[in-house]
Amino acid sequence: MTKINRLSIHGFKSFAHKTDVMFDGKFNCILGPNGSGKSNVSDAICFVLGRLSAKSMRAEKAANLIFNGGKKKSPSDKGTVEIAFCNKANIFPKEEKEIVLSRTITKKGSSIYKINGKKHTRGEVLDLMATARINPEGYNIILQGDI
């Protein structure tokens, strides 16, 4: 089983400031009132894993995934999500004990993918995730409105 160590979100949807979600136990729960951004956490996971459909992440177009500002906050120029997987059990075919996958989206709608800080194509990211049986379109992620 693949273990997530942490999820970092910055400038993505409702996350104006960098937010780190630590996954250090066997069970994690994200709680909050309506409109607090709980569903944006699952959207961030789908995004960083390579999901392409902005509509499936509740946005009209990819550029709308970037934090658009608010009463007291300026809009972000990009949105970044980073997920860190534990690789102590060598689930991924890499020597590193932690695999850090990141995806940044620009206002033009283009994405930059990185694995452990080095640029890669989406295809390379999907191939690496497939070795751990992770699919951004998989049935293991239940999105808002799917139940």
Buried (B, 14 or more C-beta within 10 A) or exposed (E): EBBBBBBBBBBBBBBBEEBEBEBEEEEEEEEEEEEEBBBBBBBBBBBBBBBBEBEBBBBEEBBBBBBBEEEEEEEBEBBBBBBBBBBEEEBBEBEEEBBBBBBBBBEEEEBEBBBEEEEBEEEEBBEBBEEBEBBBEEEEBEBEEEE
